[in-house]
Amino acid sequence: MMEDLSLHVLDIVENSLAAKARKVAIRIEERRSRDRLVLEIADDGRGMGRRRLARAVDPFFTTRTTRRIGLGLPFLAQAAEAAGGRLRLSSEPGRGTRVRATFILGHPDLQPLGDIAETMAVLIAAHPEVAFRYTHVTDAGRYVFRSGGLRPRSGESSSSGTRAPAGIKKEIRGGLARLRRRP
């Protein structure tokens, strides 16, 4: 079992990248007024047909050749169900996949969000060719971070045209802190 939701994000996005995604959108919606947390990951990868999609949450099914089981989606489904929510998948061959997990925000079994800034920095640094968009929504507003077209700041270096991981983490943490300070 994953310790926090940011590790689920990392695992699911790695699936997107294995499916040749070039655009990945990660959205976290924390609505205290609705007692809901929604985690959504959408990509433009290969997608899945109905048969594969139906088996995607089966822990004994995987398309990988390096191991015989696929635990990312089943673990996320289990985490959502444990916190009073559910997992929904939609996919279309050649168009991509969308994973949507809902949770009851006040549920005692809801896993912590974890260090989403660290997760995003790792993904962006490891996959500079991918356009990532991270959106975080609360009752107070919205924060959006895009990886595409970023340039290094003074004192940072990158051969990929993206900011260094430390700068990415700082920017995301700052954006989330500003969002949480809003009335």
C-alpha positions in Angstrom: 0.0 0.0 0.0 1.2 3.5 -0.8 1.8 5.8 2.2 0.3 8.9 0.7 -1.6 10.2 -2.4 1.5 11.8 -3.9 3.0 8.4 -4.3 -0.2 7.2 -6.1 0.2 10.2 -8.4 3.8 9.2 -9.2 2.8 5.6 -9.9 -0.2 6.4 -12.1 1.8 9.0 -14.1 4.5 6.5 -14.7 1.8 4.3 -16.3 0.9 7.3 -18.5 4.5 7.7 -19.5 4.8 4.0 -20.3 1.8 4.5 -22.6 3.8 7.2 -24.5 1.9 10.2 -23.1 3.3 13.6 -24.1 0.8 15.6 -22.1 -0.2 14.7 -18.5 -2.7 16.7 -16.5 -2.8 16.2 -12.7 -5.7 17.8 -10.8 -6.3 17.7 -7.1 -9.5 19.2 -5.8 -9.9 19.7 -2.0 -13.4 21.0 -1.3 -14.0 21.2 2.4 -17.4 22.7 1.7 -18.4 19.4 0.0 -16.2 17.1 2.2 -14.6 15.8 -1.0 -11.1 15.3 -2.3 -10.8 14.4 -6.0 -7.6 13.2 -7.6 -7.6 13.1 -11.4 -4.9 12.2 -13.8 -5.5 12.5 -17.6 -3.1 11.8 -20.4 -2.8 11.6 -24.2 -1.2 8.2 -24.3 -2.1 5.1 -26.2 -5.3 4.5 -24.2 -7.0 1.2 -23.6 -9.8 -0.7 -25.2 -12.8 -1.9 -23.3 -11.4 -5.3 -22.5 -8.1 -4.0 -21.1 -9.9 -1.2 -19.3 -12.2 -3.7 -17.5 -9.2 -5.5 -16.2 -7.1 -2.5 -15.3 -7.9 -2.6 -11.6 -7.3 -6.3 -11.3 -4.0 -6.6 -9.3 -3.1 -9.8 -11.2 -3.3 -8.1 -14.6 -0.5 -6.1 -16.1 0.8 -5.3 -19.6 4.4 -5.1 -18.2 6.8 -7.8 -19.0 9.1 -7.1 -16.0 6.5 -8.2 -13.3 3.4 -10.3 -13.3 1.1 -8.0 -11.3 0.0 -4.4 -11.7 -0.7 -2.7 -8.4 -0.9 1.0 -9.1 -4.6 1.2 -10.0 -5.7 -1.5 -7.5 -3.9 0.3 -4.7 -5.5 3.6 -5.6 -8.9 2.0 -5.9 -8.4 0.5 -2.4 -7.3 3.8 -1.0 -10.3 5.6 -2.4 -12.8 2.9 -1.2 -11.2 2.9 2.3 -11.9 6.6 2.5 -15.5 6.3 1.4 -14.8 7.1 -2.3 -14.3 5.3 -5.5 -12.1 5.0 -8.6 -13.3 5.6 -12.1 -11.4 5.0 -15.3 -12.1 6.1 -18.8 -10.0 5.4 -21.8 -10.0 5.3 -25.6 -7.4 3.7 -27.8 -5.3 6.4 -29.4 -6.8 9.2 -27.3 -5.5 8.6 -23.7 -6.7 7.6 -20.3 -8.4 9.4 -17.4 -8.1 8.2 -13.8 -10.4 9.8 -11.3 -10.4 8.9 -7.6 -12.7 10.5 -5.1 -12.4 10.5 -1.3 -14.4 11.8 1.6 -12.1 14.5 2.8 -13.0 14.2 6.5 -12.7 10.3 6.5 -10.3 9.0 9.1 -8.8 6.5 6.6 -8.0 9.2 4.0 -4.3 9.0 3.2 -2.4 12.3 3.5 -1.6 14.2 0.3 2.1 13.9 0.9 4.7 16.0 -0.8 3.1 16.7 -4.2 5.7 19.4 -5.0 8.5 16.7 -4.7 6.5 14.3 -6.8 6.0 16.9 -9.5 9.6 17.9 -9.5 10.7 14.3 -9.9 8.3 13.7 -12.8 9.3 16.9 -14.6 13.0 16.5 -14.1 12.9 12.9 -15.2 10.7 13.6 -18.2 11.5 17.0 -19.6 9.9 16.1 -23.0 6.5 15.8 -21.4 4.1 18.7 -20.9 2.8 18.5 -17.3 0.0 20.5 -15.9 -0.7 20.4 -12.2 -3.9 22.1 -10.9 -4.9 22.3 -7.3 -8.3 23.6 -6.4 -9.7 24.5 -3.0 -12.8 26.4 -1.8 -10.5 29.5 -1.8 -9.4 29.3 -5.4 -7.1 27.6 -7.9 -3.3 27.1 -8.4 -1.9 25.9 -11.8 1.6 24.9 -12.6 2.7 24.1 -16.1 6.1 22.5 -17.0 6.0 23.4 -20.7 8.1 26.3 -21.8 9.8 26.9 -18.5 13.3 28.4 -18.6 15.9 28.2 -15.9 16.0 31.0 -13.3 19.1 32.8 -12.3 21.4 30.4 -10.5 19.7 27.3 -11.8 20.8 25.2 -14.7 19.1 22.8 -17.0 20.0 21.4 -20.4 16.4 20.4 -20.9 14.9 23.9 -20.8 13.0 23.2 -17.6 13.7 24.5 -14.1 15.8 22.6 -11.7 13.9 20.3 -9.3 14.6 22.6 -6.4 13.0 25.6 -8.2 10.0 23.5 -9.3 9.4 22.4 -5.7 9.8 26.0 -4.4 7.4 27.4 -6.9 4.7 24.7 -6.3 5.1 24.9 -2.5 4.8 28.7 -2.8 1.7 28.5 -5.0 0.0 26.1 -2.6 0.9 28.2 0.4 -0.7 31.3 -1.2 -3.8 29.2 -2.1 -4.1 28.1 1.5 -3.7 31.6 2.9 -6.7 32.9 0.9 -9.8 33.6 2.9 
